[in-house]
Amino acid sequence: MKDNFIYWWAGWAIFGIPIFLFLRFSKNVPLKRAVFPISLVLTTAVFLYLIWNMMENGGAILYIFSAFAIAIGVANYRSTAFCDSCYAMTYSGTPFKRPVVCSAFGSKWL
């Protein structure tokens, strides 16, 4: 592994921890909806930075892995919703499908 592995950890700490804390504890649902896609892009970019540095001579596998990481980010975006009643972040068990019921509060969405 390269010497710049510390930059990955710094990026993870700078972006990942505050985003997690904000999405978990904030009660501002409209702001959560705005920040969540940005957080997915940033965390995917930091993760891909690590992979590209670990597999310097990976060839085509790097592109395939990158496509899968981006697809996972899109699936996470499509299967996440925010409850206006309890401010929780709710996930669907089915990729690319939004949840219809809040898992924490039980309210149904249209």
C-alpha positions as CSV (number, residue, x, y, z in Angstrom):
1,M,0.0,0.0,0.0
2,K,1.2,3.5,-0.7
3,D,2.4,6.0,1.9
4,N,-0.7,8.2,1.4
5,F,-3.0,5.8,3.2
6,I,-3.2,8.4,6.0
7,Y,-5.0,10.7,3.6
8,W,-7.8,8.2,3.3
9,W,-8.2,8.0,7.0
10,A,-8.2,11.8,7.3
11,G,-10.8,12.0,4.5
12,W,-12.9,9.4,6.2
13,A,-12.7,11.3,9.5
14,I,-13.4,14.7,8.0
15,F,-16.3,13.6,5.9
16,G,-17.7,10.4,7.3
17,I,-18.0,11.0,11.1
18,P,-19.7,14.4,10.9
19,I,-22.1,13.3,8.1
20,F,-23.0,10.2,10.2
21,L,-23.6,12.3,13.3
22,F,-25.7,14.8,11.4
23,L,-27.8,12.2,9.6
24,R,-28.4,10.3,12.8
25,F,-29.2,13.0,15.3
26,S,-30.5,16.0,13.3
27,K,-34.2,16.8,13.3
28,N,-34.1,19.0,10.2
29,V,-35.6,16.6,7.6
30,P,-35.4,18.9,4.6
31,L,-31.7,19.6,5.2
32,K,-31.1,15.8,5.7
33,R,-32.7,15.2,2.3
34,A,-30.3,17.8,0.8
35,V,-27.2,16.6,2.5
36,F,-27.7,12.8,2.1
37,P,-26.9,12.7,-1.7
38,I,-23.8,14.8,-1.2
39,S,-22.7,12.5,1.6
40,L,-23.1,9.5,-0.6
41,V,-21.0,11.0,-3.3
42,L,-18.3,12.1,-0.8
43,T,-18.1,8.7,1.0
44,T,-18.1,6.8,-2.3
45,A,-15.2,9.0,-3.6
46,V,-13.2,8.5,-0.4
47,F,-13.8,4.8,-0.6
48,L,-12.8,4.6,-4.3
49,Y,-9.7,6.6,-3.5
50,L,-8.6,3.9,-1.1
51,I,-9.3,1.1,-3.6
52,W,-7.5,2.9,-6.5
53,N,-4.4,3.4,-4.3
54,M,-4.4,-0.2,-3.0
55,M,-4.8,-1.7,-6.4
56,E,-2.5,0.4,-8.4
57,N,-2.0,-2.1,-11.2
58,G,-5.5,-3.6,-11.1
59,G,-6.4,-3.0,-14.8
60,A,-10.0,-3.5,-15.7
61,I,-11.0,-4.8,-12.3
62,L,-10.6,-1.2,-11.0
63,Y,-13.2,0.0,-13.4
64,I,-15.6,-2.9,-12.7
65,F,-15.2,-2.3,-8.9
66,S,-15.8,1.4,-9.4
67,A,-19.0,0.7,-11.3
68,F,-20.2,-1.6,-8.5
69,A,-19.4,1.0,-5.9
70,I,-21.3,3.7,-7.8
71,A,-24.3,1.3,-8.3
72,I,-24.3,0.6,-4.5
73,G,-24.4,4.3,-3.8
74,V,-27.3,4.8,-6.2
75,A,-29.1,1.8,-4.6
76,N,-28.6,3.4,-1.1
77,Y,-30.0,6.7,-2.3
78,R,-33.1,5.1,-3.9
79,S,-33.8,2.9,-0.9
80,T,-33.6,5.6,1.8
81,A,-36.3,7.9,3.1
82,F,-36.6,10.4,5.9
83,C,-39.7,10.4,8.2
84,D,-41.3,13.8,8.8
85,S,-42.9,12.5,12.0
86,C,-40.0,11.1,13.9
87,Y,-37.0,12.4,11.9
88,A,-35.7,8.9,11.4
89,M,-33.8,7.7,8.4
90,T,-35.5,4.6,7.1
91,Y,-34.2,2.0,4.7
92,S,-36.0,-0.4,2.3
93,G,-35.0,-4.0,2.2
94,T,-35.3,-3.9,-1.6
95,P,-32.7,-2.0,-3.6
96,F,-33.9,0.8,-5.8
97,K,-37.3,0.9,-4.0
98,R,-38.2,3.5,-1.4
99,P,-39.7,2.4,1.9
100,V,-43.5,3.0,2.3
101,V,-43.6,2.7,6.1
102,C,-41.4,4.3,8.7
103,S,-39.6,1.6,10.6
104,A,-39.3,3.7,13.8
105,F,-42.6,5.4,13.9
106,G,-44.9,3.2,11.8
107,S,-46.4,6.0,9.7
108,K,-47.2,5.3,6.1
109,W,-46.1,7.5,3.2
110,L,-47.7,7.8,-0.2
